[in-house]
Amino acid sequence: MPEPVVEATLGALGAPSAAEQRVSPDVERLLVRPPRTFAQWAERNIAAFK
């Protein structure tokens, strides 16, 4: 995705809420890795959108 699209999407999503921040440790424990941001996911999957 073009950077302006990613930035606009992240801007629309806003900062994580208190509830989202509380579940973050559970995500890491269940996935056995730290959670990724949307930008990290998009960078990893960019080829699928070309």
N, C-alpha and C positions, 0 to 999 in steps of 0.2 A: 504494500500500500504506500502511496506517496506520503512523505512526512507530514504535509499539512493535514491530510485526512486523519492520520494517526493522532496528531496533536489535537485536532478538533474533537475527535472521539474521546480522547482522554479528558479534555476540558469539559465535555458534556457529562462525563461520568462523575467528575468531581473527586474530592478526597474520600478515602474510606471512612465509613461511619464507625462509631464506637463498637457496634455489634460486629462489623466486618473485621475490625482490628482484634476483637476478642477471639474470633475463630481462626485467625492466622496460625497460631501455634498448633492447632488441631490439623490444619491442612498440611503443615510440614511433617507432623508425626504420621499422618495417614499416607502421604505420598513418599515419605522417606527422602525428601528433598525440600529445599525452601520453595515457597510459592513463587511463580513468575508473574511479572506484570504483563499487561496486554501488549505493550511495546516489545517486550522480549519474545512473546508468542508470535507477534506479527513478523519480527525479524527472522525468527526461525522458520516460519511458514511462507515467506514472501514468494517463493517459487510457485506455490500453488495458485497465486493470484496474477501471474504474468501471462 
